[in-house]
Amino acid sequence: MKKHDRSGSGTPVLISIQKGAELVGVHPRTLRRWIAEGRLTGYRLGSRAIRVDKGECFSLAQPFATAGDPR
């Protein structure tokens, strides 16, 4: 199976907002908000379709420390 980030050429792997949201466990509206805030790059395909870079979605989903976890 192929790695989730990018191909060797540095070209983004574009996926739908729905798929990106499923991958990182957020609602599609959250990805749309991140695009509007400039936290995530959106790529418009045609007049309606918007795609996001799979690797960029994963980079926004960062783990955080909890009370029992000394990160």
C-alpha atoms as a printed R data frame, in Angstrom:
   type eleno elety resid chain resno       x      y       z
1  ATOM     1    CA   MET     A     1   0.000  0.000   0.000
2  ATOM     2    CA   LYS     A     2   1.181  3.513  -0.820
3  ATOM     3    CA   LYS     A     3   2.230  5.988   1.881
4  ATOM     4    CA   HIS     A     4  -0.360  8.641   2.750
5  ATOM     5    CA   ASP     A     5   1.761 11.738   2.200
6  ATOM     6    CA   ARG     A     6   2.990 12.680  -1.246
7  ATOM     7    CA   SER     A     7   4.481 11.066  -4.266
8  ATOM     8    CA   GLY     A     8   8.218 11.327  -4.828
9  ATOM     9    CA   SER     A     9   7.718 14.274  -7.177
10 ATOM    10    CA   GLY     A    10   6.374 16.550  -4.433
11 ATOM    11    CA   THR     A    11   2.963 16.726  -6.086
12 ATOM    12    CA   PRO     A    12   0.068 16.904  -3.596
13 ATOM    13    CA   VAL     A    13  -2.222 13.890  -3.324
14 ATOM    14    CA   LEU     A    14  -5.634 15.542  -3.613
15 ATOM    15    CA   ILE     A    15  -8.679 14.048  -1.900
16 ATOM    16    CA   SER     A    16 -12.225 15.249  -1.302
17 ATOM    17    CA   ILE     A    17 -13.107 17.267   1.769
18 ATOM    18    CA   GLN     A    18 -15.319 14.385   2.914
19 ATOM    19    CA   LYS     A    19 -12.464 11.867   2.663
20 ATOM    20    CA   GLY     A    20 -10.013 14.251   4.374
21 ATOM    21    CA   ALA     A    21 -12.440 14.763   7.236
22 ATOM    22    CA   GLU     A    22 -12.868 11.004   7.647
23 ATOM    23    CA   LEU     A    23  -9.092 10.469   7.687
24 ATOM    24    CA   VAL     A    24  -8.454 12.900  10.536
25 ATOM    25    CA   GLY     A    25 -11.735 12.341  12.399
26 ATOM    26    CA   VAL     A    26 -13.363 15.751  12.030
27 ATOM    27    CA   HIS     A    27 -16.526 17.032  10.374
28 ATOM    28    CA   PRO     A    28 -16.236 18.240   6.746
29 ATOM    29    CA   ARG     A    29 -17.295 21.713   7.943
30 ATOM    30    CA   THR     A    30 -14.167 21.768  10.101
31 ATOM    31    CA   LEU     A    31 -11.971 21.272   7.023
32 ATOM    32    CA   ARG     A    32 -13.893 24.003   5.206
33 ATOM    33    CA   ARG     A    33 -13.341 26.316   8.191
34 ATOM    34    CA   TRP     A    34  -9.613 25.468   8.232
35 ATOM    35    CA   ILE     A    35  -9.450 26.378   4.527
36 ATOM    36    CA   ALA     A    36 -11.225 29.695   5.208
37 ATOM    37    CA   GLU     A    37  -8.825 30.417   8.122
38 ATOM    38    CA   GLY     A    38  -5.790 29.653   5.952
39 ATOM    39    CA   ARG     A    39  -4.740 26.651   8.067
40 ATOM    40    CA   LEU     A    40  -5.325 24.249   5.146
41 ATOM    41    CA   THR     A    41  -4.916 24.739   1.405
42 ATOM    42    CA   GLY     A    42  -7.989 24.117  -0.723
43 ATOM    43    CA   TYR     A    43  -7.709 23.296  -4.422
44 ATOM    44    CA   ARG     A    44 -10.705 24.130  -6.614
45 ATOM    45    CA   LEU     A    45 -11.387 21.719  -9.463
46 ATOM    46    CA   GLY     A    46 -13.934 23.153 -11.833
47 ATOM    47    CA   SER     A    47 -16.671 25.389 -10.528
48 ATOM    48    CA   ARG     A    48 -17.695 23.377  -7.445
49 ATOM    49    CA   ALA     A    49 -15.304 20.596  -6.460
50 ATOM    50    CA   ILE     A    50 -12.779 21.400  -3.728
51 ATOM    51    CA   ARG     A    51  -9.928 19.062  -2.826
52 ATOM    52    CA   VAL     A    52  -7.325 19.063  -0.075
53 ATOM    53    CA   ASP     A    53  -3.847 17.565   0.161
54 ATOM    54    CA   LYS     A    54  -3.930 14.295   2.090
55 ATOM    55    CA   GLY     A    55  -0.536 14.900   3.718
56 ATOM    56    CA   GLU     A    56  -1.516 18.422   4.758
57 ATOM    57    CA   CYS     A    57  -4.638 17.058   6.493
58 ATOM    58    CA   PHE     A    58  -2.507 14.625   8.478
59 ATOM    59    CA   SER     A    59  -0.085 17.387   9.457
60 ATOM    60    CA   LEU     A    60  -2.952 19.356  11.053
61 ATOM    61    CA   ALA     A    61  -4.022 16.375  13.149
62 ATOM    62    CA   GLN     A    62  -1.394 16.605  15.903
63 ATOM    63    CA   PRO     A    63  -1.394 14.579  19.144
64 ATOM    64    CA   PHE     A    64  -1.536 16.531  22.386
65 ATOM    65    CA   ALA     A    65  -0.521 15.772  25.958
66 ATOM    66    CA   THR     A    66  -3.113 14.668  28.508
67 ATOM    67    CA   ALA     A    67  -2.928 14.714  32.310
68 ATOM    68    CA   GLY     A    68  -1.414 11.209  32.464
69 ATOM    69    CA   ASP     A    69   0.863 11.650  29.437
70 ATOM    70    CA   PRO     A    70   4.148 13.561  30.055
71 ATOM    71    CA   ARG     A    71   4.668 14.783  26.440
